[in-house]
Amino acid sequence: MQGENYWTNRYSWIKEIKVEANNKRKYNTVLRELLNISLDDQLNWNNDSNAYHNWRSAVEDRLGILVFQFPMPIKEIQGFCSIERIPYAIVTNSNHSYTARTFTIFHELAHILRQQSGMCLFEKATEKQNEEWDCNTFAGSFLVPTQVIEKTDELSKIAMYSSKLKVSREVYLRRLKEENKINDSRYFDLLTQIKETYKIPKRKLVLLNLK
């Protein structure tokens, strides 16, 4: 078991990376260097599962933050982090998709950089909940850097671009909105369409209840 001095030195990168916090692009570059994962690496991974496991390993090995996954109610919690004790830890919901779990890692990492612990259901974050919104923005801009965003308002292309980056369609769509590459009306229309694809048809629900 490593002592407090070890972990204090292990987390020295947190102070170092904050120096670049006002320059989003530089901030992302420094974090990728710390993780030793380039944008090309991300684009070349085989699938969402491979991406999640690579990000998870890098956060543990390079940043010293443990990443756990446990099954939790989907509608209740996305994940959480703890900095109350060392080593720091992030927990993702194994009932969620790999893209959701990847996003959770970086959402929670944003909380750790702010020296915050807590539980999050970040899909319900609104612009009025500044901390959660900022953590969403951090995770989204890191996983979908400005320089790779292709302007589009077609759902099929959003699916294609998000698949290349191993992120969800919602994350790519949100980044389009943040970069002013899509108007609000079309954004909300596409978001509704995406969410509709996750709903189980009523007929299937009836069949499931009969089993």
C-alpha positions as CSV (number, residue, x, y, z in Angstrom):
1,M,0.0,0.0,0.0
2,Q,1.5,3.3,-1.1
3,G,1.7,6.2,1.4
4,E,0.3,9.7,1.2
5,N,3.6,11.2,-0.1
6,Y,3.5,8.8,-3.1
7,W,-0.1,9.9,-4.0
8,T,0.7,13.6,-3.5
9,N,3.5,13.2,-6.0
10,R,1.3,11.0,-8.2
11,Y,-1.3,13.7,-8.6
12,S,1.1,16.5,-9.2
13,W,-0.2,16.6,-12.8
14,I,-3.5,18.1,-11.6
15,K,-1.8,21.4,-10.7
16,E,0.3,21.3,-13.8
17,I,-2.7,20.8,-16.2
18,K,-4.6,23.7,-14.6
19,V,-2.0,26.1,-16.0
20,E,-3.6,25.4,-19.4
21,A,-7.2,25.6,-18.3
22,N,-7.9,28.9,-20.0
23,N,-6.8,27.6,-23.4
24,K,-9.2,24.7,-24.2
25,R,-7.3,23.4,-27.2
26,K,-4.0,23.4,-25.3
27,Y,-5.7,21.9,-22.3
28,N,-6.9,19.0,-24.4
29,T,-3.5,18.6,-26.0
30,V,-1.7,18.4,-22.6
31,L,-4.2,15.9,-21.3
32,R,-3.8,13.7,-24.3
33,E,0.0,13.9,-23.8
34,L,-0.4,12.8,-20.2
35,L,-2.7,9.9,-21.2
36,N,-0.3,9.1,-24.2
37,I,-3.3,8.8,-26.5
38,S,-3.5,10.8,-29.7
39,L,-6.5,11.7,-31.7
40,D,-5.2,9.3,-34.4
41,D,-5.1,6.5,-31.8
42,Q,-8.7,7.3,-30.9
43,L,-9.8,7.2,-34.6
44,N,-8.0,3.9,-35.2
45,W,-9.5,1.9,-32.4
46,N,-11.7,-1.0,-33.6
47,N,-14.9,-0.3,-31.7
48,D,-16.5,1.3,-28.7
49,S,-15.5,-1.4,-26.3
50,N,-11.9,-1.2,-27.3
51,A,-12.0,2.6,-26.9
52,Y,-13.5,2.4,-23.4
53,H,-10.9,-0.1,-22.2
54,N,-8.1,1.9,-23.6
55,W,-9.3,5.2,-22.0
56,R,-9.9,3.4,-18.7
57,S,-6.4,1.8,-18.7
58,A,-4.8,5.1,-19.6
59,V,-6.6,7.0,-16.8
60,E,-5.5,4.4,-14.3
61,D,-1.9,3.9,-15.5
62,R,-1.0,7.4,-16.5
63,L,-3.1,9.5,-14.1
64,G,-3.3,7.2,-11.1
65,I,-7.1,7.3,-10.9
66,L,-8.8,4.0,-10.4
67,V,-11.8,3.3,-12.7
68,F,-14.4,0.8,-11.5
69,Q,-17.7,-0.3,-13.2
70,F,-20.7,-1.6,-11.4
71,P,-24.3,-2.3,-12.5
72,M,-26.6,0.5,-11.3
73,P,-30.1,1.7,-12.2
74,I,-29.8,3.3,-15.6
75,K,-32.3,6.1,-14.9
76,E,-30.8,6.9,-11.5
77,I,-27.1,7.4,-11.9
78,Q,-24.5,7.7,-14.7
79,G,-21.5,7.4,-12.4
80,F,-19.5,9.1,-9.6
81,C,-16.1,10.0,-8.4
82,S,-14.4,10.2,-5.0
83,I,-11.5,12.3,-3.9
84,E,-12.1,11.9,-0.2
85,R,-9.5,9.2,0.1
86,I,-6.5,8.3,-1.9
87,P,-6.2,6.9,-4.5
88,Y,-8.9,8.9,-6.3
89,A,-11.6,6.8,-8.0
90,I,-14.2,7.0,-10.7
91,V,-17.1,4.6,-11.0
92,T,-19.1,4.0,-14.2
93,N,-22.4,2.3,-14.7
94,S,-21.8,-1.1,-16.5
95,N,-25.5,-1.1,-17.5
96,H,-24.7,1.8,-19.9
97,S,-23.2,1.6,-23.3
98,Y,-19.4,1.8,-23.7
99,T,-19.7,5.3,-25.2
100,A,-21.7,6.4,-22.2
101,R,-19.1,4.9,-19.8
102,T,-16.3,6.6,-21.7
103,F,-18.1,9.9,-21.4
104,T,-18.6,9.3,-17.7
105,I,-14.9,8.8,-17.2
106,F,-14.1,12.3,-18.5
107,H,-17.1,13.9,-17.0
108,E,-16.0,12.6,-13.6
109,L,-12.4,13.6,-14.4
110,A,-13.6,17.1,-14.8
111,H,-15.0,16.9,-11.3
112,I,-11.7,15.6,-10.0
113,L,-9.8,18.5,-11.6
114,R,-12.2,20.8,-9.7
115,Q,-11.5,18.8,-6.6
116,Q,-15.2,17.7,-6.3
117,S,-16.6,14.4,-5.3
118,G,-20.2,13.3,-6.0
119,M,-22.8,11.4,-8.0
120,C,-24.0,12.5,-11.4
121,L,-26.8,11.9,-13.7
122,F,-25.2,14.2,-16.3
123,E,-27.8,13.7,-19.0
124,K,-30.1,15.8,-16.9
125,A,-27.6,18.6,-16.6
126,T,-28.9,22.0,-17.8
127,E,-27.2,25.3,-18.4
128,K,-28.6,26.4,-15.0
129,Q,-26.6,23.6,-13.3
130,N,-23.3,25.2,-14.1
131,E,-21.0,22.6,-12.6
132,E,-22.6,19.7,-14.4
133,W,-22.9,21.6,-17.6
134,D,-19.2,22.5,-17.5
135,C,-18.2,18.9,-16.8
136,N,-20.3,17.8,-19.8
137,T,-18.6,20.5,-21.9
138,F,-15.1,19.4,-20.7
139,A,-15.8,15.7,-21.6
140,G,-17.4,16.5,-24.9
141,S,-14.6,18.9,-26.1
142,F,-11.9,16.4,-25.1
143,L,-13.5,13.5,-26.9
144,V,-14.6,15.5,-29.9
145,P,-12.0,18.2,-30.5
146,T,-13.0,21.3,-32.5
147,Q,-10.7,20.4,-35.3
148,V,-12.4,17.2,-36.2
149,I,-16.0,18.4,-36.1
150,E,-17.7,18.1,-39.5
151,K,-20.7,20.4,-39.9
152,T,-23.9,18.5,-40.7
153,D,-27.5,18.4,-39.8
154,E,-28.1,14.9,-41.1
155,L,-28.6,12.1,-38.6
156,S,-26.9,9.5,-40.7
157,K,-23.7,11.6,-40.9
158,I,-23.8,12.4,-37.2
159,A,-24.0,8.6,-36.6
160,M,-21.0,8.1,-39.0
161,Y,-18.8,10.8,-37.4
162,S,-19.6,9.8,-33.8
163,S,-18.9,6.2,-34.7
164,K,-15.4,7.1,-35.9
165,L,-14.7,8.9,-32.6
166,K,-16.3,6.2,-30.5
167,V,-18.7,8.6,-28.9
168,S,-22.5,8.7,-28.8
169,R,-24.6,10.5,-31.3
170,E,-25.8,12.9,-28.5
171,V,-22.2,13.9,-27.7
172,Y,-21.4,14.7,-31.3
173,L,-24.7,16.6,-31.7
174,R,-24.0,18.6,-28.6
175,R,-20.6,19.5,-29.9
176,L,-22.1,20.7,-33.1
177,K,-24.3,23.0,-31.1
178,E,-21.4,24.2,-28.9
179,E,-19.4,25.1,-32.0
180,N,-22.4,26.9,-33.6
181,K,-22.5,24.5,-36.5
182,I,-26.2,23.7,-36.1
183,N,-29.1,25.9,-35.2
184,D,-31.1,25.4,-32.0
185,S,-34.3,24.2,-33.8
186,R,-32.5,21.5,-35.8
187,Y,-30.5,20.5,-32.7
188,F,-33.6,19.8,-30.6
189,D,-35.3,18.1,-33.5
190,L,-32.3,15.7,-34.0
191,L,-32.0,15.1,-30.3
192,T,-35.6,14.0,-30.1
193,Q,-35.1,11.7,-33.1
194,I,-32.1,10.1,-31.4
195,K,-33.9,9.6,-28.1
196,E,-36.8,8.0,-30.0
197,T,-34.5,5.3,-31.3
198,Y,-33.9,4.1,-27.7
199,K,-37.6,3.6,-26.9
200,I,-38.9,0.0,-26.8
201,P,-42.1,-0.3,-28.9
202,K,-45.3,-0.9,-26.9
203,R,-45.9,-4.3,-28.5
204,K,-42.4,-5.5,-27.3
205,L,-43.1,-4.1,-23.8
206,V,-46.3,-6.2,-23.6
207,L,-44.4,-9.3,-24.7
208,L,-41.7,-8.7,-22.2
209,N,-44.3,-8.4,-19.4
210,L,-45.8,-11.8,-20.4
211,K,-42.5,-13.6,-19.8
